[in-house]
Amino acid sequence: MKNDDLRAERDDLDDVNDFIPRTPAKRGNNLVLQVAAGVFLGGLALWLVQLGATALYAKLMLGTLTFGG
């Protein structure tokens, strides 16, 4: 127990051809386009909700909105 070697052994990379570096993943502009589309559509949705709320508020203030008959 006292003389146990608990260190990990290194792989032997004596030959240069043994080491093959990973090619970096090619990232496109897909994420950028998704974020831009989300911001645009979110802004458009907020604008439409605000437009509807303003129209409803105007109808209530003018008294032209009738409930029932």
N, C-alpha and C positions, 0 to 999 in steps of 0.2 A: 504494500500500500504506500509505503514511504517513497519508493523509487518509481512510482507509476508516472509515465510520460503522457500527459493528457492534452498535449498540443496537437493540433491538426497537422497532417503531413501535407507538404506542398507537392503539387504535380510537377513532374519533371518536364521542363520546356527547353530541352537541350537543342532541339532542332527548330529553326525559325518557321518552318512550314507547319509545325504543330499548332502554332497560335494563329487562329483565324479571327480577326476582329469583326465584330458585328457591324453590319451596315446600319447607319442611323435611319430611323423610320422617317419616311418622307411625309411631311405634313403639308396639307394643302390649305387653302383658304376657307375650308368648309366650316370650321368653327367660327371664323370671323363673319362669314355670311349668315350663319345661323343666329349669332348674337345680334347682328344688324337687322335681320328680318324680325327677330323677336322684339327689339326696341321699337321698330317702326310699327309693327302690328299692335303692340301694346299701347303706343301713343294714339294710334287710330281708334282703338277700342275705347280708350279713355275719352277721347274727343267726342265719339258718338254717344257715350253715356252722358257726358256733360251737356251735349246738345239736346238729348231727350229730357234730361232733368230740367233744363232751362225752359223748354217748350211746355212741359207740364206745370212748372211754377208760373209761367206767364198765363196759362189758361186758368190756373187757380186764382191768380190775382185779378184777372179780368172778369172772373165769375162766369165764364162761358162753359165751364166744365160742369156737367149735370150728372148727378148720381140718381139712378132710377128713372122714373118717368116724370 
